[in-house]
Amino acid sequence: MKRVLFVVFAFLYSVHGYSQFNTIRPETTRKQIQPTVAANENTSNNVSIAHIPESTKDETAKIKLLKLRKYLALPVDTIITTSSYGWRNDPFTGKEKFHKGIDLATDYNYVYSVMPGKVINAGKDKLLGNFIEIEHGDFKTIYGHLYQNLVDIKQAVEAGQPIGISGSTGRSTGEHLHFQMLFDGQTIDPKPILNFIQSIADWTKGEFSDIITSEIKKAKQ
């Protein structure tokens, strides 16, 4: 899995522009939400494709993308960034401070692990409130300000597995998810990786819809 994620990471940081996220706001009603991208079975470590093929006739590329989908998930179902990675004015002090992650709009929604991994830290922090830290090989992800943690330290998790419920605990101005990524111990901007995961989810959703439609047509013949 390290090899797969390293290739994805290298590709993402070799490009200059980012695609835009879906800006549709999530429903305000609190209900159970199914994981956007789930990992339900083991896959080959040789999956190394890092782009969406322009032609769906490339069957090899399609198979690799479908496999890669099982490694990656969005941290919440709908991505709306309310505060970006990097320098910003601290909402409490008004002074310039480096923001080590991104803030995502939520409404007490399920929070998911973005990759398969192992919970290495979880609990309460003065700044992050209820938080979870997961190790994914050379990557680590941190989920902060949670209302409730749903996993324990040393627990193995899959991509797309619910690990917590978003909230506003700790040093927070309102309900949201603080999402942070590290690679080789250094914080990185999560946005291009989330953009890539979103593109995989969107593409495979369309692919699965085509397969279902095709099977329905065959059954009616």
Summary of the structure (lengths in Angstrom):
residues: 221
radius of gyration: 17.9
end to end distance: 42.2
largest distance: 67.4
contacts: 665
relative contact order: 0.19
helix: 24%
strand: 29%
